[in-house]
Every structure is written in structure tokens, then in C-alpha cells.
């Protein structure tokens, strides 16, 4: 058995829920909020509330005293179900996070931000105008050639009080000031993304790298009207692991037992990483790669006497007492032992 009622209408209920359609955005003192608060009015079923109800707004400063001006209250357009505040601005002198509390009232404006229903905004930064640029990493950064920095440099725009300025758009950029002691020829290049949009007045440069070892400066800049805020850090790039050996002063022939040299210069091995940077802290060895048959009574005929280990000094391992005693055609292998993993 069943019974069906006559059709009936469900009407919108009274205001039961407030929700932000747009949160107030970071701003500068005395300037209108770039994004003004906008609030949806709903009943328990999530339906937009009809009518023209009023809402009020109350400010809670993070520190010090601030005043909200220009938008103490606002009302909903007929049956719109939302309230848009216009002209909100904050006056004060102490920069920091602020919040706005939206509330309803049946008996009038409350000065303390309490009412029948309340809605609190997320904290948003209010500050003085931009005045400088800060670096949120150490003053010195070290990295291996062609590797990203261990800590991504991060810059932040500040006001005169040293508080962060979030209400600023534009871009931050970085450039490399080259040193005079780069270990490779040519102009060192800063790789990675060197220009970023500001987010809440900050930018983090996460993928910067330099192939050429040496000492540099990174200069970060943010234009602001006719001014440009800049700050720099010292950058030390060290060579990578040994990857390339280049042989210099190697003779075409030499007498058995004599010191191997070319034009009175002993064999030298230049040690560099994969990007041509001289590796200063390595140790080179020499071994004979061709087959050799020992001769009875010969003095170590199959060994390359004086073949190391030889420390690398100023990029070169110099083999000043290298000898072979057995005549024949040989190839010598110059190598850098890799450190164990």
C-alpha cells in the first residue's frame, strides 16, 4: 500500500551558513585590498538565501593597532545570496598578519565581531610599501660544477620595518657576476630559470647551476617602479670528480732506462672533470698496458718505474722519474683511481 501527497514547495530557509567566495588578499596600509571579501549566504541545505540581509565586518590585527576603513557593513542585492564588500582598506603602522571576521546581526552592528553567525578569514599580510630585498639563505653558497645548489636561494621583499611585503607583483631575476679565477676558458654561464614571478613577494630559484669552477657573485633584483631592489650572495663552485685526463709532453722514443721526457720535459697529465674544470685533489698512476716478457737479470723490465702515485698540483700530475728498461713498443696508461662507493 502507498499514498502520495499533493505537491508542495520547499522554500529557502534563513541564513545558516556563511562561506567565502573570495578571501581578502594581502595589501599595503591605506590601499584598498586588491581582492575584496565576498561572502555567500546559505541555508542549512546549501541554498542561496533570498532577500537583502546585511553583513558586518570586524578586523583582528596580528600586532599593534590597525583600523578597517571603508567597508564596515554591506548588504546582499535582492535574492543574490551573496554579499560583496567594496572599498575595504586597512590603516595602521605595525606590519603583520591580519584577519577579518564577517558576521550577521539581528539587532545592529556589533563592535567586537560577534553575532548570530560569524566567518573568519585566513590570515593575510598587511605591510608598509616595499623598501628592500632580503635573502633567505646564507651569504655564501657552495656547489659542485653543473649541480644544483644544495639550498635554493630565496629572496623576499620587505618594508621599512623589516616585515614581509606580500602585496607586490612583478618578477625577481638573478644574474652571475663572473670571477677572474674560473678554471675553464670562455664566459661562465648561469644555467636554470633566472627569472620568476613573485609569489607573496618572494621567489625561490631551485635549479640554478654553473659549469665553471670558481668564485662568483649572484645578484638578485626586483624592479619596483623607478627603483630596483638588489641583494647578492657569494657563490663557490668546486670541480666535479675526475673524468678526463689529457697527456702533455710525451716522447715518441727514449733509450732504455733513461728518464722518459720530451724536449727535457717529463710527461704531464692534466686532470679535469667532465666540464673542463681542473681537479686539484687527485692522485695519478701510470701502468704499462702492452704485454711484456721478463728478462732474467733485468731490473724490473716490465714495470714503469717512477709511475706514481703522483699527486696533482695545479691541475697536473708530473712524472719526473718515469723509466722503462726493456726495449720494445709500449703504451702507457695514465689513470686516476676512483674512490670506492
C-alpha positions in Angstrom: 0.0 0.0 0.0 1.2 3.5 -0.6 -0.1 7.1 -0.5 1.2 10.1 -2.4 0.9 13.6 -1.1 -0.1 16.6 -3.0 2.8 18.7 -4.5 4.3 21.1 -2.1 7.1 23.7 -2.2 10.3 23.8 -0.2 11.3 27.4 0.5 14.7 28.8 1.2 15.5 28.8 4.9 17.1 31.5 6.9 20.8 32.2 6.9 22.6 29.3 8.5 26.0 29.2 6.7 28.5 31.8 5.6 31.3 30.9 3.2 33.9 33.0 1.4 33.6 33.3 -2.3 36.8 35.4 -2.2 39.1 35.8 0.7 40.7 39.2 1.5 44.1 39.5 -0.1 47.5 40.9 1.2 47.7 44.6 0.9 49.6 47.8 1.8 48.4 50.1 4.6 45.9 52.7 3.4 45.5 51.0 0.0 42.2 49.2 -1.0 42.5 45.4 -0.6 43.4 44.1 -4.1 40.8 41.3 -3.6 37.8 42.5 -1.5 35.9 39.9 0.6 32.9 38.3 -0.9 30.6 36.0 1.1 28.0 33.5 0.1 24.8 33.3 2.3 23.2 29.9 2.5 20.6 28.0 4.5 21.2 24.6 6.0 20.6 22.9 2.7 23.2 25.0 0.9 20.6 27.1 -0.9 21.3 30.7 -1.6 19.3 32.8 0.9 16.8 35.2 -0.6 16.2 38.8 0.5 18.6 41.6 1.2 20.3 40.8 4.5 23.2 42.8 6.0 26.6 41.6 7.0 29.2 43.4 9.1 33.0 43.0 9.2 35.5 43.3 12.1 39.3 43.3 11.9 41.8 41.5 14.1 45.3 42.8 13.6 48.3 40.5 14.3 50.3 43.1 16.2 49.7 46.7 17.2 46.6 48.6 16.3 45.0 48.7 12.9 41.7 50.0 11.7 39.4 48.8 9.0 38.0 51.6 6.9 35.6 51.9 4.0 33.5 48.8 4.5 32.1 48.3 8.0 29.0 46.7 6.5 27.4 45.6 3.3 24.1 44.0 2.2 23.0 41.5 -0.4 21.4 42.6 -3.6 17.9 41.3 -3.8 17.8 37.5 -3.8 21.5 37.4 -4.8 22.5 35.2 -1.9 25.9 36.8 -1.6 27.4 40.0 -0.2 30.4 41.8 -1.8 32.3 44.3 0.3 33.7 47.2 -1.5 36.4 49.8 -0.6 37.9 47.9 2.3 41.3 49.2 3.4 43.4 48.9 6.5 45.1 51.8 8.3 48.0 51.1 10.7 51.7 51.2 11.3 52.5 47.6 12.5 53.0 45.2 9.7 51.9 41.6 10.1 49.1 39.1 9.5 45.5 40.3 9.9 42.2 38.6 9.8 38.6 39.8 9.0 35.6 38.4 10.7 32.3 38.6 8.8 29.2 38.3 10.9 25.4 38.7 10.8 23.3 40.6 13.3 19.7 40.9 14.1 19.9 43.8 16.4 22.6 46.1 14.8 26.3 46.4 14.3 28.5 44.7 16.9 31.8 46.2 17.6 33.5 43.1 18.8 32.9 40.9 15.8 30.4 38.6 17.4 26.9 37.9 16.0 24.4 35.3 15.1 26.8 33.8 12.6 30.5 34.5 12.1 33.0 33.7 9.4 36.8 34.3 9.9 39.1 34.8 7.0 42.5 33.3 6.6 45.4 35.5 7.9 46.7 37.9 5.2 49.7 40.1 5.4 49.3 43.9 5.6 52.5 46.0 5.4 54.1 49.2 4.5 55.4 49.8 1.0 58.3 47.8 -0.4 61.7 49.1 0.7 64.3 46.4 0.3 65.1 42.9 -0.7 66.2 40.1 1.7 68.0 36.8 1.0 66.6 33.8 2.9 69.7 31.7 2.5 73.2 32.1 3.8 75.5 34.8 2.5 77.7 32.0 0.9 76.5 29.1 -1.2 78.7 26.2 -2.4 78.0 23.7 -5.2 79.7 21.2 -7.5 80.1 22.2 -11.1 76.9 21.7 -13.1 75.0 20.6 -10.0 72.0 22.3 -8.4 72.8 24.3 -5.3 72.3 22.4 -2.0 70.0 25.2 -0.8 67.8 27.1 -3.3 68.3 30.8 -3.0 65.1 32.6 -1.9 64.5 36.3 -1.9 61.7 38.2 -0.2 60.6 41.9 -0.5 60.5 43.7 2.9 59.1 47.1 4.1 61.0 49.6 6.2 60.2 47.7 9.4 61.7 44.5 8.0 58.3 42.8 7.7 57.5 40.8 4.6 55.6 42.6 1.8 53.1 40.2 0.2 51.1 42.8 -1.8 53.6 43.2 -4.7 53.6 41.8 -8.2 56.3 41.6 -10.8 59.3 39.3 -11.2 62.6 38.5 -9.5 65.7 37.8 -11.6 69.2 36.7 -10.9 72.5 37.2 -12.8 76.0 35.8 -12.4 78.9 38.2 -11.8 81.9 36.2 -13.1 85.2 35.8 -11.2 88.7 36.1 -12.5 89.7 32.7 -11.4 87.3 30.5 -13.3 89.2 27.3 -14.2 88.0 27.0 -17.8 88.2 29.4 -20.7 85.3 31.3 -22.0 82.5 33.1 -20.2 80.9 31.1 -17.3 77.1 30.7 -17.8 74.4 30.6 -15.1 72.0 27.8 -16.1 68.4 27.3 -14.9 65.4 29.5 -14.6 66.8 33.0 -13.9 63.5 35.0 -13.8 60.5 34.1 -11.7 57.2 35.7 -10.9 56.9 36.9 -7.3 54.5 34.9 -5.1 53.6 36.8 -1.9 56.6 39.0 -2.5 59.1 36.0 -2.7 60.8 33.9 -5.3 62.9 30.7 -4.9 65.5 29.8 -7.5 65.6 26.0 -7.3 67.5 24.8 -10.4 70.5 27.1 -10.8 73.9 25.7 -11.7 77.3 26.8 -13.1 79.6 24.5 -15.0 82.8 26.5 -14.5 84.5 26.2 -11.1 85.4 29.4 -9.4 84.2 32.1 -7.1 81.3 34.2 -8.2 78.5 36.5 -7.0 74.8 36.0 -7.7 72.9 39.3 -7.8 69.2 39.1 -7.3 66.9 42.0 -8.3 63.3 43.1 -8.1 62.1 46.2 -10.0 59.6 48.4 -8.2 58.5 51.4 -10.1 61.6 53.6 -10.7 63.6 51.6 -8.1 65.3 48.3 -8.3 65.9 46.3 -5.1 69.1 44.2 -5.3 71.0 41.8 -3.0 73.9 39.4 -3.7 75.5 36.3 -2.3 78.9 34.7 -2.7 78.9 31.5 -4.8 81.8 28.9 -4.7 81.7 26.3 -7.4 84.2 23.4 -7.0 85.2 20.9 -9.7 83.4 17.6 -10.0 85.1 14.2 -9.9 88.0 13.5 -12.3 86.6 12.5 -15.7 89.2 13.4 -18.3 93.0 13.0 -18.5 95.0 14.9 -21.1 98.6 13.9 -21.7 101.3 16.5 -22.4 105.0 16.2 -23.3 105.0 12.5 -24.2 108.0 11.4 -26.4 108.0 9.2 -29.5 111.1 7.2 -28.3 113.5 7.1 -25.4 116.5 5.0 -24.5 116.0 2.0 -22.2 116.4 3.0 -18.6 116.5 6.7 -19.4 114.1 9.2 -17.8 111.1 9.5 -20.2 110.8 13.1 -21.4 110.1 15.2 -24.4 112.4 18.2 -25.1 113.6 17.7 -21.5 110.1 18.0 -20.2 108.6 15.0 -18.3 105.2 13.6 -19.1 102.4 15.6 -17.5 98.8 14.7 -17.1 96.1 17.4 -16.9 93.2 16.2 -14.7 89.8 17.8 -15.3 86.1 17.0 -14.6 83.5 16.4 -17.3 83.2 20.2 -17.9 86.9 21.1 -18.2 87.4 22.2 -14.6 90.9 21.4 -13.3 90.6 18.9 -10.4 93.3 19.8 -7.8 92.9 17.0 -5.3 93.6 13.8 -7.2 96.4 11.2 -7.4 97.6 9.8 -10.8 99.3 6.5 -11.6 101.0 5.0 -14.6 100.8 1.4 -15.7 102.2 -0.4 -18.8 99.3 -1.7 -20.9 101.2 -3.8 -23.5 102.4 -7.4 -22.9 105.9 -7.7 -21.6 108.1 -10.8 -21.0 110.6 -10.5 -18.1 114.3 -11.0 -18.9 116.4 -12.8 -16.4 118.7 -10.3 -14.7 116.9 -7.2 -15.9 115.9 -4.5 -13.4 112.1 -4.6 -13.3 111.9 -4.7 -17.1 108.1 -4.8 -17.2 107.4 -2.1 -14.7 107.0 1.6 -15.3 109.4 2.8 -12.6 108.6 6.2 -11.2 105.0 5.7 -12.2 103.3 7.0 -9.1 101.2 7.6 -7.3 101.9 11.2 -8.1 99.8 14.0 -6.6 98.1 16.5 -8.8 99.5 20.0 -8.3 97.8 23.0 -10.1 95.9 20.5 -12.2 98.9 18.5 -13.4 100.4 15.2 -12.3 104.1 15.4 -13.3 106.0 12.1 -13.8 109.6 13.4 -13.5 111.4 10.0 -12.9 109.4 7.6 -15.2 111.6 4.9 -16.8 111.3 1.6 -18.8 114.2 -0.8 -19.1 113.0 -3.3 -21.7 113.2 -2.2 -25.3 110.1 -2.5 -27.4 106.9 -0.7 -28.3 104.7 0.2 -25.4 101.7 2.1 -24.4 101.4 3.6 -21.0 98.1 4.0 -19.2 97.7 7.1 -17.1 94.8 6.7 -14.6 93.0 8.2 -11.6 91.7 5.6 -9.2 88.1 6.3 -8.4 87.2 6.4 -4.7 85.2 3.4 -3.6 81.4 4.0 -3.4 
